[in-house]
Amino acid sequence: MEEKRTQNSEQVNAKKIFDFISDIKSEFKKISWTSREELIVYTKVVVGATFVFGFGVYLMDVFFQNFLAGLNIALRVITG
Protein backbone atom coordinates (compact mmCIF):
# COMPACT_ATOMS: atom_id res chain seq x y z
CA MET A 1 0.00 0.00 0.00
CA GLU A 2 2.81 2.37 0.92
CA GLU A 3 4.58 1.58 -2.34
CA LYS A 4 1.44 2.50 -4.28
CA ARG A 5 1.23 5.92 -2.56
CA THR A 6 4.87 6.62 -3.32
CA GLN A 7 4.36 5.65 -6.93
CA ASN A 8 1.26 7.87 -7.21
CA SER A 9 3.04 10.85 -5.64
CA GLU A 10 5.97 10.39 -8.03
CA GLN A 11 3.56 10.35 -10.97
CA VAL A 12 1.84 13.48 -9.67
CA ASN A 13 5.20 15.24 -9.26
CA ALA A 14 6.27 14.20 -12.76
CA LYS A 15 2.97 15.49 -14.18
CA LYS A 16 3.39 18.81 -12.33
CA ILE A 17 6.89 19.22 -13.72
CA PHE A 18 5.71 18.36 -17.24
CA ASP A 19 2.80 20.81 -16.97
CA PHE A 20 5.14 23.52 -15.68
CA ILE A 21 7.54 23.05 -18.59
CA SER A 22 4.73 23.05 -21.15
CA ASP A 23 3.35 26.26 -19.57
CA ILE A 24 6.78 27.85 -19.91
CA LYS A 25 6.94 26.84 -23.58
CA SER A 26 3.51 28.33 -24.28
CA GLU A 27 4.48 31.59 -22.53
CA PHE A 28 7.67 31.83 -24.58
CA LYS A 29 5.59 31.54 -27.76
CA LYS A 30 3.57 34.61 -26.67
CA ILE A 31 6.67 36.80 -26.33
CA SER A 32 7.25 39.40 -29.03
CA TRP A 33 10.97 38.93 -29.60
CA THR A 34 13.19 41.70 -30.91
CA SER A 35 14.51 41.16 -34.42
CA ARG A 36 18.19 40.45 -34.90
CA GLU A 37 18.76 43.80 -36.63
CA GLU A 38 17.09 45.74 -33.80
CA LEU A 39 19.07 43.81 -31.24
CA ILE A 40 22.34 44.68 -32.97
CA VAL A 41 21.40 48.37 -33.13
CA TYR A 42 20.34 48.47 -29.47
CA THR A 43 23.53 46.70 -28.43
CA LYS A 44 25.63 49.25 -30.30
CA VAL A 45 23.71 52.10 -28.65
CA VAL A 46 24.22 50.64 -25.18
CA VAL A 47 27.93 49.95 -25.72
CA GLY A 48 28.45 53.42 -27.21
CA ALA A 49 26.57 55.14 -24.40
CA THR A 50 28.58 53.16 -21.85
CA PHE A 51 31.87 54.29 -23.39
CA VAL A 52 30.71 57.92 -23.60
CA PHE A 53 29.54 57.88 -19.99
CA GLY A 54 32.76 56.18 -18.85
CA PHE A 55 34.88 58.71 -20.74
CA GLY A 56 32.90 61.53 -19.12
CA VAL A 57 33.53 60.08 -15.67
CA TYR A 58 37.23 59.71 -16.54
CA LEU A 59 37.46 63.36 -17.62
CA MET A 60 35.76 64.54 -14.42
CA ASP A 61 38.15 62.39 -12.39
CA VAL A 62 41.19 63.87 -14.13
CA PHE A 63 39.80 67.38 -13.67
CA PHE A 64 39.21 66.90 -9.93
CA GLN A 65 42.62 65.27 -9.45
CA ASN A 66 44.35 68.20 -11.11
CA PHE A 67 42.18 70.72 -9.28
CA LEU A 68 42.95 69.16 -5.90
CA ALA A 69 46.66 68.87 -6.73
CA GLY A 70 46.71 72.55 -7.71
CA LEU A 71 44.81 73.47 -4.56
CA ASN A 72 47.32 71.48 -2.50
CA ILE A 73 50.23 73.32 -4.12
CA ALA A 74 48.52 76.69 -3.61
CA LEU A 75 47.87 75.95 0.06
CA ARG A 76 51.49 74.89 0.59
CA VAL A 77 52.70 78.12 -1.01
CA ILE A 78 50.31 80.21 1.10
CA THR A 79 50.92 78.43 4.41
CA GLY A 80 54.60 77.89 3.83
C-alpha positions in Angstrom: 0.0 0.0 0.0 2.8 2.4 0.9 4.6 1.6 -2.3 1.4 2.5 -4.3 1.2 5.9 -2.6 4.9 6.6 -3.3 4.4 5.7 -6.9 1.3 7.9 -7.2 3.0 10.8 -5.6 6.0 10.4 -8.0 3.6 10.3 -11.0 1.8 13.5 -9.7 5.2 15.2 -9.3 6.3 14.2 -12.8 3.0 15.5 -14.2 3.4 18.8 -12.3 6.9 19.2 -13.7 5.7 18.4 -17.2 2.8 20.8 -17.0 5.1 23.5 -15.7 7.5 23.1 -18.6 4.7 23.1 -21.2 3.4 26.3 -19.6 6.8 27.8 -19.9 6.9 26.8 -23.6 3.5 28.3 -24.3 4.5 31.6 -22.5 7.7 31.8 -24.6 5.6 31.5 -27.8 3.6 34.6 -26.7 6.7 36.8 -26.3 7.2 39.4 -29.0 11.0 38.9 -29.6 13.2 41.7 -30.9 14.5 41.2 -34.4 18.2 40.5 -34.9 18.8 43.8 -36.6 17.1 45.7 -33.8 19.1 43.8 -31.2 22.3 44.7 -33.0 21.4 48.4 -33.1 20.3 48.5 -29.5 23.5 46.7 -28.4 25.6 49.3 -30.3 23.7 52.1 -28.7 24.2 50.6 -25.2 27.9 50.0 -25.7 28.5 53.4 -27.2 26.6 55.1 -24.4 28.6 53.2 -21.8 31.9 54.3 -23.4 30.7 57.9 -23.6 29.5 57.9 -20.0 32.8 56.2 -18.9 34.9 58.7 -20.7 32.9 61.5 -19.1 33.5 60.1 -15.7 37.2 59.7 -16.5 37.5 63.4 -17.6 35.8 64.5 -14.4 38.1 62.4 -12.4 41.2 63.9 -14.1 39.8 67.4 -13.7 39.2 66.9 -9.9 42.6 65.3 -9.4 44.4 68.2 -11.1 42.2 70.7 -9.3 42.9 69.2 -5.9 46.7 68.9 -6.7 46.7 72.6 -7.7 44.8 73.5 -4.6 47.3 71.5 -2.5 50.2 73.3 -4.1 48.5 76.7 -3.6 47.9 75.9 0.1 51.5 74.9 0.6 52.7 78.1 -1.0 50.3 80.2 1.1 50.9 78.4 4.4 54.6 77.9 3.8 
